[in-house]
Amino acid sequence: MGQDVSVSTGDAAVDEALSRLTDLDGAPVREHLQVLEAVHDALQARLADAEG
């Protein structure tokens, strides 16, 4: 792994959520679910905000 990929969506909340995915690099697999759930929750919250 080891790739440092920076993505800019133009939405600060989405960018922040996606940046959490870098926490997976080097983390034990048992910790992946917690990170993925946090990212998923943040993205769902942002989507709900966008829908009004």
PyMOL Python script that loads the backbone (N, CA, C, O; Angstrom):
from pymol import cmd

cmd.read_pdbstr("""\
ATOM      1  N   MET A   1       0.850  -1.167   0.000  1.00  0.00           N
ATOM      2  CA  MET A   1       0.000   0.000   0.000  1.00  0.00           C
ATOM      3  C   MET A   1       0.891   1.222   0.000  1.00  0.00           C
ATOM      4  O   MET A   1       1.791   1.328  -0.833  1.00  0.00           O
ATOM      5  N   GLY A   2       0.661   2.148   0.914  1.00  0.00           N
ATOM      6  CA  GLY A   2       1.564   3.268   1.029  1.00  0.00           C
ATOM      7  C   GLY A   2       1.309   4.413   0.083  1.00  0.00           C
ATOM      8  O   GLY A   2       2.085   5.369   0.058  1.00  0.00           O
ATOM      9  N   GLN A   3       0.249   4.350  -0.696  1.00  0.00           N
ATOM     10  CA  GLN A   3      -0.049   5.467  -1.579  1.00  0.00           C
ATOM     11  C   GLN A   3      -0.773   6.548  -0.801  1.00  0.00           C
ATOM     12  O   GLN A   3      -1.744   6.277  -0.095  1.00  0.00           O
ATOM     13  N   ASP A   4      -0.294   7.773  -0.934  1.00  0.00           N
ATOM     14  CA  ASP A   4      -0.949   8.910  -0.294  1.00  0.00           C
ATOM     15  C   ASP A   4      -1.722   9.646  -1.374  1.00  0.00           C
ATOM     16  O   ASP A   4      -1.162  10.427  -2.143  1.00  0.00           O
ATOM     17  N   VAL A   5      -3.018   9.380  -1.414  1.00  0.00           N
ATOM     18  CA  VAL A   5      -3.865   9.956  -2.447  1.00  0.00           C
ATOM     19  C   VAL A   5      -4.767  10.999  -1.800  1.00  0.00           C
ATOM     20  O   VAL A   5      -5.521  10.700  -0.874  1.00  0.00           O
ATOM     21  N   SER A   6      -4.678  12.206  -2.294  1.00  0.00           N
ATOM     22  CA  SER A   6      -5.508  13.285  -1.790  1.00  0.00           C
ATOM     23  C   SER A   6      -6.629  13.545  -2.787  1.00  0.00           C
ATOM     24  O   SER A   6      -6.384  13.792  -3.968  1.00  0.00           O
ATOM     25  N   VAL A   7      -7.857  13.484  -2.294  1.00  0.00           N
ATOM     26  CA  VAL A   7      -9.010  13.692  -3.146  1.00  0.00           C
ATOM     27  C   VAL A   7      -9.755  14.917  -2.659  1.00  0.00           C
ATOM     28  O   VAL A   7      -9.990  15.090  -1.463  1.00  0.00           O
ATOM     29  N   SER A   8     -10.123  15.763  -3.609  1.00  0.00           N
ATOM     30  CA  SER A   8     -10.919  16.933  -3.257  1.00  0.00           C
ATOM     31  C   SER A   8     -12.223  16.863  -4.023  1.00  0.00           C
ATOM     32  O   SER A   8     -12.242  16.890  -5.254  1.00  0.00           O
ATOM     33  N   THR A   9     -13.313  16.772  -3.277  1.00  0.00           N
ATOM     34  CA  THR A   9     -14.636  16.703  -3.893  1.00  0.00           C
ATOM     35  C   THR A   9     -15.267  18.080  -4.012  1.00  0.00           C
ATOM     36  O   THR A   9     -16.266  18.262  -4.709  1.00  0.00           O
ATOM     37  N   GLY A  10     -14.675  19.046  -3.326  1.00  0.00           N
ATOM     38  CA  GLY A  10     -15.274  20.371  -3.300  1.00  0.00           C
ATOM     39  C   GLY A  10     -16.238  20.548  -2.144  1.00  0.00           C
ATOM     40  O   GLY A  10     -16.802  21.627  -1.962  1.00  0.00           O
ATOM     41  N   ASP A  11     -16.427  19.508  -1.370  1.00  0.00           N
ATOM     42  CA  ASP A  11     -17.297  19.553  -0.190  1.00  0.00           C
ATOM     43  C   ASP A  11     -16.437  19.190   1.014  1.00  0.00           C
ATOM     44  O   ASP A  11     -15.946  18.066   1.121  1.00  0.00           O
ATOM     45  N   ALA A  12     -16.259  20.138   1.910  1.00  0.00           N
ATOM     46  CA  ALA A  12     -15.344  19.938   3.043  1.00  0.00           C
ATOM     47  C   ALA A  12     -15.746  18.752   3.917  1.00  0.00           C
ATOM     48  O   ALA A  12     -14.879  18.012   4.382  1.00  0.00           O
ATOM     49  N   ALA A  13     -17.038  18.560   4.145  1.00  0.00           N
ATOM     50  CA  ALA A  13     -17.499  17.456   4.999  1.00  0.00           C
ATOM     51  C   ALA A  13     -17.202  16.105   4.348  1.00  0.00           C
ATOM     52  O   ALA A  13     -16.795  15.161   5.025  1.00  0.00           O
ATOM     53  N   VAL A  14     -17.404  16.018   3.050  1.00  0.00           N
ATOM     54  CA  VAL A  14     -17.119  14.777   2.326  1.00  0.00           C
ATOM     55  C   VAL A  14     -15.617  14.528   2.296  1.00  0.00           C
ATOM     56  O   VAL A  14     -15.167  13.405   2.524  1.00  0.00           O
ATOM     57  N   ASP A  15     -14.848  15.562   2.017  1.00  0.00           N
ATOM     58  CA  ASP A  15     -13.389  15.418   1.994  1.00  0.00           C
ATOM     59  C   ASP A  15     -12.860  14.943   3.343  1.00  0.00           C
ATOM     60  O   ASP A  15     -11.983  14.082   3.406  1.00  0.00           O
ATOM     61  N   GLU A  16     -13.394  15.504   4.408  1.00  0.00           N
ATOM     62  CA  GLU A  16     -12.956  15.097   5.748  1.00  0.00           C
ATOM     63  C   GLU A  16     -13.294  13.634   6.013  1.00  0.00           C
ATOM     64  O   GLU A  16     -12.476  12.886   6.548  1.00  0.00           O
ATOM     65  N   ALA A  17     -14.501  13.235   5.638  1.00  0.00           N
ATOM     66  CA  ALA A  17     -14.900  11.839   5.841  1.00  0.00           C
ATOM     67  C   ALA A  17     -14.001  10.896   5.044  1.00  0.00           C
ATOM     68  O   ALA A  17     -13.533   9.885   5.567  1.00  0.00           O
ATOM     69  N   LEU A  18     -13.764  11.232   3.785  1.00  0.00           N
ATOM     70  CA  LEU A  18     -12.930  10.372   2.945  1.00  0.00           C
ATOM     71  C   LEU A  18     -11.481  10.322   3.424  1.00  0.00           C
ATOM     72  O   LEU A  18     -10.799   9.313   3.245  1.00  0.00           O
ATOM     73  N   SER A  19     -11.019  11.399   4.025  1.00  0.00           N
ATOM     74  CA  SER A  19      -9.639  11.405   4.521  1.00  0.00           C
ATOM     75  C   SER A  19      -9.445  10.384   5.638  1.00  0.00           C
ATOM     76  O   SER A  19      -8.326   9.932   5.884  1.00  0.00           O
ATOM     77  N   ARG A  20     -10.527  10.026   6.309  1.00  0.00           N
ATOM     78  CA  ARG A  20     -10.443   9.004   7.368  1.00  0.00           C
ATOM     79  C   ARG A  20     -10.037   7.647   6.814  1.00  0.00           C
ATOM     80  O   ARG A  20      -9.531   6.800   7.550  1.00  0.00           O
ATOM     81  N   LEU A  21     -10.256   7.435   5.516  1.00  0.00           N
ATOM     82  CA  LEU A  21      -9.888   6.150   4.922  1.00  0.00           C
ATOM     83  C   LEU A  21      -8.386   5.905   4.981  1.00  0.00           C
ATOM     84  O   LEU A  21      -7.943   4.757   4.939  1.00  0.00           O
ATOM     85  N   THR A  22      -7.606   6.967   5.077  1.00  0.00           N
ATOM     86  CA  THR A  22      -6.158   6.783   5.200  1.00  0.00           C
ATOM     87  C   THR A  22      -5.798   6.146   6.531  1.00  0.00           C
ATOM     88  O   THR A  22      -4.697   5.618   6.686  1.00  0.00           O
ATOM     89  N   ASP A  23      -6.721   6.188   7.500  1.00  0.00           N
ATOM     90  CA  ASP A  23      -6.489   5.533   8.785  1.00  0.00           C
ATOM     91  C   ASP A  23      -6.406   4.009   8.635  1.00  0.00           C
ATOM     92  O   ASP A  23      -5.888   3.321   9.515  1.00  0.00           O
ATOM     93  N   LEU A  24      -6.915   3.494   7.525  1.00  0.00           N
ATOM     94  CA  LEU A  24      -6.896   2.051   7.307  1.00  0.00           C
ATOM     95  C   LEU A  24      -5.503   1.542   6.953  1.00  0.00           C
ATOM     96  O   LEU A  24      -5.173   0.390   7.235  1.00  0.00           O
ATOM     97  N   ASP A  25      -4.695   2.382   6.345  1.00  0.00           N
ATOM     98  CA  ASP A  25      -3.364   1.979   5.915  1.00  0.00           C
ATOM     99  C   ASP A  25      -2.513   1.643   7.131  1.00  0.00           C
ATOM    100  O   ASP A  25      -2.188   2.509   7.943  1.00  0.00           O
ATOM    101  N   GLY A  26      -2.168   0.396   7.236  1.00  0.00           N
ATOM    102  CA  GLY A  26      -1.329  -0.047   8.339  1.00  0.00           C
ATOM    103  C   GLY A  26      -2.089  -0.419   9.595  1.00  0.00           C
ATOM    104  O   GLY A  26      -1.501  -0.934  10.547  1.00  0.00           O
ATOM    105  N   ALA A  27      -3.392  -0.165   9.610  1.00  0.00           N
ATOM    106  CA  ALA A  27      -4.194  -0.512  10.794  1.00  0.00           C
ATOM    107  C   ALA A  27      -4.553  -1.993  10.742  1.00  0.00           C
ATOM    108  O   ALA A  27      -4.734  -2.557   9.663  1.00  0.00           O
ATOM    109  N   PRO A  28      -4.653  -2.612  11.903  1.00  0.00           N
ATOM    110  CA  PRO A  28      -5.080  -4.016  11.925  1.00  0.00           C
ATOM    111  C   PRO A  28      -6.483  -4.150  11.326  1.00  0.00           C
ATOM    112  O   PRO A  28      -7.319  -3.260  11.485  1.00  0.00           O
ATOM    113  N   VAL A  29      -6.727  -5.238  10.654  1.00  0.00           N
ATOM    114  CA  VAL A  29      -8.017  -5.454   9.998  1.00  0.00           C
ATOM    115  C   VAL A  29      -9.170  -5.326  10.995  1.00  0.00           C
ATOM    116  O   VAL A  29     -10.245  -4.853  10.625  1.00  0.00           O
ATOM    117  N   ARG A  30      -8.974  -5.729  12.226  1.00  0.00           N
ATOM    118  CA  ARG A  30     -10.050  -5.662  13.219  1.00  0.00           C
ATOM    119  C   ARG A  30     -10.500  -4.222  13.477  1.00  0.00           C
ATOM    120  O   ARG A  30     -11.590  -4.004  14.007  1.00  0.00           O
ATOM    121  N   GLU A  31      -9.674  -3.237  13.109  1.00  0.00           N
ATOM    122  CA  GLU A  31     -10.039  -1.838  13.297  1.00  0.00           C
ATOM    123  C   GLU A  31     -10.701  -1.223  12.053  1.00  0.00           C
ATOM    124  O   GLU A  31     -11.227  -0.112  12.124  1.00  0.00           O
ATOM    125  N   HIS A  32     -10.681  -1.920  10.942  1.00  0.00           N
ATOM    126  CA  HIS A  32     -11.221  -1.382   9.699  1.00  0.00           C
ATOM    127  C   HIS A  32     -12.711  -1.101   9.789  1.00  0.00           C
ATOM    128  O   HIS A  32     -13.173  -0.067   9.306  1.00  0.00           O
ATOM    129  N   LEU A  33     -13.466  -1.998  10.396  1.00  0.00           N
ATOM    130  CA  LEU A  33     -14.916  -1.825  10.463  1.00  0.00           C
ATOM    131  C   LEU A  33     -15.283  -0.525  11.165  1.00  0.00           C
ATOM    132  O   LEU A  33     -16.174   0.190  10.706  1.00  0.00           O
ATOM    133  N   GLN A  34     -14.622  -0.209  12.251  1.00  0.00           N
ATOM    134  CA  GLN A  34     -14.904   1.017  12.989  1.00  0.00           C
ATOM    135  C   GLN A  34     -14.673   2.250  12.114  1.00  0.00           C
ATOM    136  O   GLN A  34     -15.487   3.173  12.118  1.00  0.00           O
ATOM    137  N   VAL A  35     -13.586   2.268  11.379  1.00  0.00           N
ATOM    138  CA  VAL A  35     -13.281   3.403  10.501  1.00  0.00           C
ATOM    139  C   VAL A  35     -14.305   3.485   9.374  1.00  0.00           C
ATOM    140  O   VAL A  35     -14.830   4.560   9.081  1.00  0.00           O
ATOM    141  N   LEU A  36     -14.586   2.351   8.747  1.00  0.00           N
ATOM    142  CA  LEU A  36     -15.536   2.340   7.635  1.00  0.00           C
ATOM    143  C   LEU A  36     -16.929   2.774   8.080  1.00  0.00           C
ATOM    144  O   LEU A  36     -17.616   3.495   7.357  1.00  0.00           O
ATOM    145  N   GLU A  37     -17.343   2.343   9.256  1.00  0.00           N
ATOM    146  CA  GLU A  37     -18.649   2.765   9.777  1.00  0.00           C
ATOM    147  C   GLU A  37     -18.680   4.266  10.041  1.00  0.00           C
ATOM    148  O   GLU A  37     -19.687   4.919   9.770  1.00  0.00           O
ATOM    149  N   ALA A  38     -17.600   4.813  10.561  1.00  0.00           N
ATOM    150  CA  ALA A  38     -17.541   6.251  10.822  1.00  0.00           C
ATOM    151  C   ALA A  38     -17.612   7.048   9.522  1.00  0.00           C
ATOM    152  O   ALA A  38     -18.294   8.071   9.456  1.00  0.00           O
ATOM    153  N   VAL A  39     -16.913   6.585   8.494  1.00  0.00           N
ATOM    154  CA  VAL A  39     -16.951   7.249   7.189  1.00  0.00           C
ATOM    155  C   VAL A  39     -18.353   7.150   6.604  1.00  0.00           C
ATOM    156  O   VAL A  39     -18.892   8.136   6.099  1.00  0.00           O
ATOM    157  N   HIS A  40     -18.932   5.982   6.670  1.00  0.00           N
ATOM    158  CA  HIS A  40     -20.283   5.769   6.146  1.00  0.00           C
ATOM    159  C   HIS A  40     -21.282   6.680   6.849  1.00  0.00           C
ATOM    160  O   HIS A  40     -22.107   7.316   6.193  1.00  0.00           O
ATOM    161  N   ASP A  41     -21.217   6.747   8.153  1.00  0.00           N
ATOM    162  CA  ASP A  41     -22.129   7.605   8.919  1.00  0.00           C
ATOM    163  C   ASP A  41     -21.961   9.074   8.551  1.00  0.00           C
ATOM    164  O   ASP A  41     -22.946   9.798   8.407  1.00  0.00           O
ATOM    165  N   ALA A  42     -20.711   9.514   8.398  1.00  0.00           N
ATOM    166  CA  ALA A  42     -20.451  10.913   8.050  1.00  0.00           C
ATOM    167  C   ALA A  42     -20.991  11.241   6.663  1.00  0.00           C
ATOM    168  O   ALA A  42     -21.557  12.312   6.444  1.00  0.00           O
ATOM    169  N   LEU A  43     -20.812  10.309   5.728  1.00  0.00           N
ATOM    170  CA  LEU A  43     -21.312  10.544   4.369  1.00  0.00           C
ATOM    171  C   LEU A  43     -22.837  10.523   4.328  1.00  0.00           C
ATOM    172  O   LEU A  43     -23.447  11.309   3.602  1.00  0.00           O
ATOM    173  N   GLN A  44     -23.447   9.648   5.087  1.00  0.00           N
ATOM    174  CA  GLN A  44     -24.910   9.620   5.145  1.00  0.00           C
ATOM    175  C   GLN A  44     -25.451  10.909   5.757  1.00  0.00           C
ATOM    176  O   GLN A  44     -26.457  11.447   5.291  1.00  0.00           O
ATOM    177  N   ALA A  45     -24.791  11.400   6.790  1.00  0.00           N
ATOM    178  CA  ALA A  45     -25.222  12.644   7.422  1.00  0.00           C
ATOM    179  C   ALA A  45     -25.109  13.804   6.453  1.00  0.00           C
ATOM    180  O   ALA A  45     -25.989  14.664   6.406  1.00  0.00           O
ATOM    181  N   ARG A  46     -24.040  13.836   5.683  1.00  0.00           N
ATOM    182  CA  ARG A  46     -23.856  14.923   4.696  1.00  0.00           C
ATOM    183  C   ARG A  46     -24.909  14.834   3.602  1.00  0.00           C
ATOM    184  O   ARG A  46     -25.428  15.858   3.156  1.00  0.00           O
ATOM    185  N   LEU A  47     -25.224  13.640   3.174  1.00  0.00           N
ATOM    186  CA  LEU A  47     -26.258  13.442   2.156  1.00  0.00           C
ATOM    187  C   LEU A  47     -27.611  13.905   2.684  1.00  0.00           C
ATOM    188  O   LEU A  47     -28.367  14.564   1.970  1.00  0.00           O
ATOM    189  N   ALA A  48     -27.917  13.559   3.937  1.00  0.00           N
ATOM    190  CA  ALA A  48     -29.177  13.992   4.527  1.00  0.00           C
ATOM    191  C   ALA A  48     -29.247  15.510   4.613  1.00  0.00           C
ATOM    192  O   ALA A  48     -30.310  16.092   4.401  1.00  0.00           O
ATOM    193  N   ASP A  49     -28.118  16.164   4.924  1.00  0.00           N
ATOM    194  CA  ASP A  49     -28.068  17.619   4.970  1.00  0.00           C
ATOM    195  C   ASP A  49     -28.323  18.216   3.586  1.00  0.00           C
ATOM    196  O   ASP A  49     -29.021  19.221   3.453  1.00  0.00           O
ATOM    197  N   ALA A  50     -27.760  17.597   2.577  1.00  0.00           N
ATOM    198  CA  ALA A  50     -27.890  18.099   1.209  1.00  0.00           C
ATOM    199  C   ALA A  50     -29.312  17.952   0.684  1.00  0.00           C
ATOM    200  O   ALA A  50     -29.779  18.763  -0.116  1.00  0.00           O
ATOM    201  N   GLU A  51     -29.994  16.903   1.147  1.00  0.00           N
ATOM    202  CA  GLU A  51     -31.354  16.671   0.703  1.00  0.00           C
ATOM    203  C   GLU A  51     -32.348  17.589   1.383  1.00  0.00           C
ATOM    204  O   GLU A  51     -33.495  17.715   0.954  1.00  0.00           O
ATOM    205  N   GLY A  52     -31.894  18.228   2.447  1.00  0.00           N
ATOM    206  CA  GLY A  52     -32.723  19.223   3.120  1.00  0.00           C
ATOM    207  C   GLY A  52     -33.507  18.673   4.225  1.00  0.00           C
ATOM    208  O   GLY A  52     -34.250  19.405   4.878  1.00  0.00           O
TER     209      GLY A  52
END
""", "prot")
cmd.dss("prot")
cmd.show_as("cartoon", "prot")
cmd.util.cbc("prot")
cmd.orient("prot")
